[in-house]
Amino acid sequence: MFQLIVGTFAVANSRVETVEDIRTRLREILTVFPAERLVVAPDCGLGHLPVHLAKQKLHNMKVAADSLP
């Protein structure tokens, strides 16, 4: 069985996606893909973002992912 890695936020811009933005995206995916095979991730590496933005984006991603079944 395979897993699906889902990019939940864009690293190409400095806008910090809210927890609700990410949660909404994940809920949409969970309508067609089972949670136990889902891997939540940023859309690619974080090396081009300032550290404070990368940390906030990762924090929001974790909070959103932890809030879903």
Stockholm file with secondary structure:
# STOCKHOLM 1.0

chainA/1-69         MFQLIVGTFAVANSRVETVEDIRTRLREILTVFPAERLVVAPDCGLGHLPVHLAKQKLHNMKVAADSLP
#=GR chainA/1-69 SS CCCEEEECSCSSSSCCCCHHHHHHHHHHHHTTSCGGGEEEECSSCCTTSCHHHHHHHHHHHHHHHHTCC
#=GC SS_cons        CCCEEEECSCSSSSCCCCHHHHHHHHHHHHTTSCGGGEEEECSSCCTTSCHHHHHHHHHHHHHHHHTCC
//
